[in-house]
Amino acid sequence: MSNESAADPRTLLVEPDAILRRSWEGVLRGRGHSVMGTGQRDAAELLADSFHPDIIVWNASGNSGELGIRQLRETTDAYIIAVGADLSSETRAILLAAGADAVILHPCSPNEVSAQAAALLRRPRFVTAVPAITGSRRRFGPLEIDVGRREAVVNNRRLTLTRIEFDVLAHLCNHPAEMVSREELIGSVWGPDWDGDTHMVDVHISNLRRKLEQAAPGIPMIQTVRGLGFRLSADIVAEAS
């Protein structure tokens, strides 16, 4: 996350309770946040795409809480704080596995939401290092990746990847014949000081794998090595150029 973003964080509030949403907006603005609020969950993805938030506070109550987080995580690297009443420990675990960075139980004060946002912003979200792929551009079967231009193309179709998804893919392509552990990916993409759940990697790998498979159905590109990590599939590595 850039210094500018850390100094003036952008926060998207997705909360149908207008009174509660306004109270959060007031506290966050008072602490230097640029805030956009909506009571419509369906609008969250579009607003995230236009507002480019650093933090999303998401009302996770009801059946669509998990699905909404998964959909947001496909398109944004923002920290996601899930907020909801009567969330069991199992539900909280599901929300974290879906891509939330933190879960807060209702009722909660605006100060608690603000404090959690500040704690997340102290974490380095990712490091801005370009993986050392020789020549910048490499091809692995139907996948072509250009690190210099930060582009990934499958079957001549450019993929829409988040920054983290691209950096994860670039790191795997930089080590095409190797198994890469979660810890190694975190060190390369999130930075050595990141202290979140290592299984956040699985969320981004899952989203990345889905986008690759949509562009090239039936061609697996990322293999999970159970209990160890991930690597490019042998089939596409064999076609590297």
Steps between C-alpha positions, in 0.01 A plus 500: 500500500642837405594771750232722351239230556613444859485878573156547347328159499191447290222304668186353343217430747240245394236513773120506444432667837524869406536624860782258571667575168495875566650454847787298352547757226530781754763326712705383202495843334607652830803271491608598153316248284341580167168316530235376260192328640221292352210302636487277193719190496441461127674833440813412697699342218434790262588755769816311592604510135448877471597615853808274541466463878776390735240370747154352442268465800247236394177405675532122500165415657274262311559241234675731253778607737751236395413519130539878497847476653606240244376720217679806636820306547500409131538865402662688789801472730341729759493387861152367576346533847191281532246623755191311613281395788473146634796369302604161635866402520440273200348786300788731594745237375306470173508878450875510559550210259290685242744791510411724795799637690311552825157430649323725752182400683197728531429696709825690458601861540631721219824521696544122478454507123744790472757326722478180295545698179807671645646165608457354152653805334813451710554168320689515171246385242759407241853591399562679172771275365508378142583129479816429304361323194772513237395715206184617681274284277458122533261246352375183666269319260190721455620739775716799413618734775672836457634623833618835364151588376330305780287307254390138494343360183342158448406390148544861384254618766632748754410404856361748749707431810538685828849618592545217746375238253744623237793501743415147617488380139824680415678337793383154395612569143837616629544156661329277242663172596473551876243457773439837667384502862238733644771660713715571194207656317417716800861619527514584130154651450387631841844567648695352794315705763152379405338329800162385367366149443720309253190334357406837346732374224250221425223756439706683238622175342138381474390822328805495273445135407134569416592787266763288326259210455228728363744615231631149426240239602638157573862614528612506866777756550556515876548182699452477877764291677301386801642631826793669328401768251445559129672474163428539132363180349750276326303518174542875451858503633587245230386757241698790648673740265 
